[in-house]
Amino acid sequence: MNPSTLIGMIASVALLVVVVFFAANDPARFVDWPGLGIVLAGTLAATFLSYPLREVVRCVRLLPTVLRNERLYAHDDIDEVVRLSRLWLKGDVIAVEQALPHISNPFLRTGVQLVIDRVDEAEIFDLLHWRIEYLRSRESAEAQLFRGMAAYAPAFGMLGTLVGLINLMDLLGAGDMKLIGAQLAIALMTTFYGILLANLVFKPVAVKLERRTEERIVVMNMVLQGISMMCAQRSPSMMRETLKSFVANYEDEVHDAYTPPRPDQQNPGKT
């Protein structure tokens, strides 16, 4: 499981425990199945009205992706494109063709195949850039679905609260303040459920998917740059250093975190 997701889930459970068991007089008041049903059913209904069924099903299948720690294998792609570039510079086209079925990245495999087929570099760039934009558009729509659910959930929470307040009007004539207070607490629970689902489930999932898309696009742009340099027959060493800059972890290119002093600076008093 993704460590950040695990930490977030633990923090969410801890928050609920604090709210329910330590900040409430009666924890049972936070259990209202009809109110939860209104929020969930309303959110799902609005989602199915807003998006095609195939998109909703595809987004549901993405939920395990949010939970697991997905690797992008960017460094493996760098090694692969550098190795293929060396073979291409040597003119060993047969070796490059034999290596194609073993390339795990389909985006890289397509680019190398186009290079082997002697497709013009500008056309290769246009095709691969189109695939990047298509992925960006598709996965942005997937994240947007969860952002839509995050907007729907509080709205249906308010709807449940309004239904509870309407029912509460029947009790005002009786004048039993204890019963009125209990019914008012139940009415407000739907708003609680809506805000909770929006900010601890739907919106975090949307942010995770957006971040995943950004990382995938960085890797695809790196591969695109590698294919472009392969077409231009650049040096494999130069290619490796250029592609590593796409996946750098913000290291300082000038100084490390700790640079030991030069021998002549260790004892400045000595001559």
Helices and strands as residue ranges (DSSP letters): H 3-17, I 18-22, G 27-30, H 33-50, H 53-61, H 63-67, H 74-89, H 93-99, G 100-102, H 106-116, H 121-172, H 177-197, I 198-202, H 203-231, H 236-244, G 245-247, H 263-266
